[in-house]
Amino acid sequence: KLPPDYIPHQVRERISDMGALSSMNIFLKQEIDRMQRVISTVRTTLTDLKLAIEGTIIMSEKLREALDNIYDARVPPFWTRISWDSSTIGFWFTELVERNTQFHSWCFTGRL
């Protein structure tokens, strides 16, 4: 299951409380922004794929490429352009969930 979106004002408030100008908190904010972009892109792609398969929208070349890659257990290239490389989509998704859990925990419960 895809992680929920970050709520920007909650992230900003929490990072501000931890010290917004600290280099580690700047890094955290950048990584959360990147993670949010990845989550949004994956969610949009999967939603559009579902609609295209149902025939509600036209299957674009980009969606067809994503479907082919997912079918072959590969990460769609436009996902890796905004994220990280991984050997299979299963490993990639596991990394997505683990990274998101780490960043969410760091932001909302503090670094351990």
Number of C-alpha atoms within 10 A of each C-alpha: 5 12 13 11 12 17 9 12 9 12 18 14 12 17 21 13 9 15 13 16 11 12 10 13 18 14 12 19 18 12 15 20 15 14 20 19 17 19 22 17 15 16 16 12 18 15 11 18 22 14 14 16 12 11 10 11 12 13 18 12 9 14 17 13 15 21 20 14 16 15 11 12 14 18 24 20 14 13 18 13 10 13 16 12 14 14 10 14 18 14 15 19 15 11 14 19 15 12 15 21 13 12 18 16 13 15 20 13 10 12 10 5
